[in-house]
């Protein structure tokens, strides 16, 4: 089971702060522990919303709105993907999150399970599953090339 740990954005991340030396060291230690346990899949920080865009379908066309976005409570600063055997195991890893990297007051890390092919039922045909596996393998090769 894959889970995403979502890190909410705050004033610092929205101003472009990437973290302190202590936070980098703590997060590297945490990610290293997950790597050794074989559960770490990926983790990334995100640039502030001022460098982003929202794109929505409206009246038959795509409409692009450039950031920054005022709804800071709806923004994310980063994420970590883990592959574990259960929700309980995912929560165990989340409880080990480095205290120096905890979001600010009133903010919480969010844990969300990532859909797997078997979650989609009969509508996701064997042919679609095969194509999905091919695409994931190609994406892994692309990632390996850097």
N, C-alpha and C positions, 0 to 999 in steps of 0.2 A: 504494500500500500504506500502510495506516495502522498506526502503532505507538504503543503506550503506554509511556511511561517512568514507572515506579512508584518513588516515593520512600518508603522505609521510615520508620516512626515511630521516634522515640527518646525518651529521658526528657524532653528539652526540649519537643518537640512534644506529648507526652502531658500535660505540665504547662500547655499552652496557649500556649507561646512561639510567636510568629508569625515571628520572625526579626529580624535586625539591619538597620540602615540600609544597611550594606555589602551584605548578602545581597539586600535588595530591589533595590538599584541593579544589582548583578551579574546578578540574574535578569531584570530588565527589559532590560538590555543583551543578554543571551542570547536572550530572547524576541523582542526587536526585530530581531536578526540573522536569526532564523528567519522572522519576518514578511517581511522584505525578500527573503529567498530563496524565499518562497511555500510554506513547509512547515509553519508553525505552524498548528494547528487550535484547540487549547484547552490551558489549563493552570490548575490550581486547587490551592490548599492545603486541607486538611481540618481541621476542628475535632478536638480530642482525642476519644478513644473514650469518655471520661466523658460526652460529650454525645450519644453514639450508642446504638444498640441492635442486637442480633442477633435475627433472627426465623427460627425453624425450624418446619417442619411435623412434628408429632409426635402420634401417636394420633388422627388426624383433625381436628386443630386447629392453629392457629398459636400458637406460644409465643414471647413476647417477653422477652428478657433485656436489661436496661439495662446500659450500660457504667458504669465502665471495665472493660476486659478485661485480664486478667493476662498473656496471651500476647503480649507486646509485639513479639516477632519476627514475628508474623503480621499486624501492623497497618501501615497506610500513612498517611503524612502528607500526600501530595499526588501529583499526576500531571501529565503533559504528553502531549498527543496530537499527533503529527506525521504528515504525509502525504508520503511520499517514494517513490522509484522502486525501492528495494531494501533488504534487511536491512543490507547494507554501508553504504548511505547513512545509515540510521538510526543505526548504530553510530558513524559519523563525527560525527553531531550529538551523540550521547551523550558522545563523547570531548571535546566542547567545553563540557560542563556546567561551570558556575562552581565553581571549587575551594572558594569560601567556602560553597557550598551542598551540598557533599558530605556524605553521612550520616556518622555517627560511626564510630569504630573497629569493625571486624568487620561493618559493614553495607555493603550494595551497592545501587546503583541496579539496577532490573530492567527489561529490555526485552522487551515481548510484542507480537506482531503481533495486530492486531484483525481478526476475521473480516469478510470482504466477502461480499455476496450470492452471488457466483460460487463461493465456497468451499463452499457447502452442497449442491451437486449437485442431482439431479433431485427430491429430496424437497421442495425449496424451489421450488414451482411458479411458472410465469409470473404467475399471479394473485397469489400471495403476494409475489413480487418487486415487482409493481406497487403493492400495498398498502404494502409496506415503503418504497418511494420516496415515496408520498404522505405517510406518517407522518413520514419524515425531512424532507420539505419543510415540513410543518406545524410540526415541532419547530424548524426553522431560523427560521420566522416568529415563533414564540413567543420564541426566544432574542433575536431582533432587537428585539422589543418591550421586552425587559429586564424 
